[in-house]
Amino acid sequence: MSEPNLVQQERTIIRIFRQATVQRAKAEAEAEARRKVEREAADTALNQASQTAAAQLAQAQKAQERVQATIAQAGLQRLLEQAKPTPPTVHPGVNPAQELARSVSLAAEAPASIQASTKALQQWRRAAASRRRLLTALTVVALLITVVALLVLTVVGFRGYQRSQMSQQKEQLYRSAVTALEAGQWEKARADLQQLASRDSNYKDAQTLLRESYYRPAVAALEVGQWEKTQVELQQLVAIDNNYKDTQTLLRESYYRSAAAALGAKQWEKVRTELQKLASIDSNYKDSKILLCESYYKPAIAAIQAGNWQEALDKLQELSKLDSNYKDVQLLLQGVYDSEQYERYKQAITILFATGDWENAKAILTYYTRDPELLLRELVAEQIQIEASANGWSTYQVAAGDYMNSLVERLGVSKERLISANVKYYPSIRDGSLSLGWLLLVPR
């Protein structure tokens, strides 16, 4: 409802109210005039009845006085005592009996006449009061009807005004959202559309526009390589409509492209994180499995080239769990294992020779054997053989019952030279101790 129509309706309501007020005042004036006339008529009737009764009573009294005067004049006391009245002597031309009867009749009829007149007056007053109450009730009803009609018209008009205002506000929000959407102002478009939805969730194509406010920026971000922004927009869209257009395909592509870009940038962990997200919705999307394998294969190759055997071994073992036949993973594993083993052996011997820390050397070999003590002895024996051959010395393996003093006599070498030649392999030999199975250098 437009504002001019609303004003016109308000004026019509006011005019109707004024007319009802004038009519009510006129009805009240007419009722008051009628009541005044009725009161005057009632008063007149009452006065007339009172005058009539008074006149009749006066006539009865006069008749009684005349009868008594007649009786006194005639000397009829005795007759009065016996209740046998005799006609008194009256003036010529007057019948005393008739006069007496008429007076008595008038006196007897006077109270009944007065009572009848009073009763008639009371009935008239009750009828008048009933008419006044009926008129008052009709007036009140008419006034209530008028007030109710005014209220109804006012409410209808106000609601119409509210509907008009709400309709205008919804259209303004809709147009604002469309403008913001075309201008790429996604947040403003969503704010307008959400506000519009709170008032009318089915207004025109507002629901479609709300979906577009997430879909369009997601497509734009995907085209320029903003993978995280693409994913954020699409995840919000999925929460509203899981199957809007090609949302699911775009979401898969955002994870795939992000993983591929991370692989090129050697961001191995990010590759795996993105591919894990992709696998949660589609584990077979394009060549995602190959990308995942490459995220372990490439850093393994780099570690091999840098001589980081442990890191290479870890990556190759993870890759083998994913695909044991991927490229040359098994061949690389064997080569890395051998290289790592050699490095560990070398490291253990170096630590033993440098520090004499037999336990630390064994700890390094624990990764490759269940009996690091035996392995370390074999490595030491190998080094002793090499040194003995290079120096032209002989070797001797300690047997049960061998002691330092008897052994040096049997080998023909001094105790000091024997200890000096072997202390780097067996630090505990310094105090003359021997252990079963040791392979000793015997210098010449």
Buried (B, 14 or more C-beta within 10 A) or exposed (E): BEEEEBEEBBEEBEEBBEEBEEBBEEBEEEBEEBBEEBEEEBEEBBEEBBEBBEEBBEBBEEBBEBBEEBBEEBEBEEBEEEEEBEBBEBEEEEEBEEBBEBBBEBBEEBEEBBEEBBEEBEEBBEEBEEBBEEBEEEBEEBBEEBEEBBEEBEEEBEEBBEEBEEBEBBEEBBEBBBEBBEEEBBEBBBBBBBBBBEEBEEBEEBBEBBBBBBBBBBBBBBEEEBBEBBBBBBBBBBEEBEEBEEBBEBBBBBBBBBBBBBBEEEBBEBBBBBBEBBBEEBEEBEEBBEBBBBBBBBBBBBBBEEEBBEBBBBBBBBBBEBBEEBEEBEEBBEBBBEBBBEBBBEEBBEBBBEEBEBEEBBEBBEEBBEEBBEBBBBBBBEBBEEBBEEEEBEBBEBEEEBEBEEBBEEBEBEEEBBBBBBEBBBBEBEEEEBEEEBBBBBBE
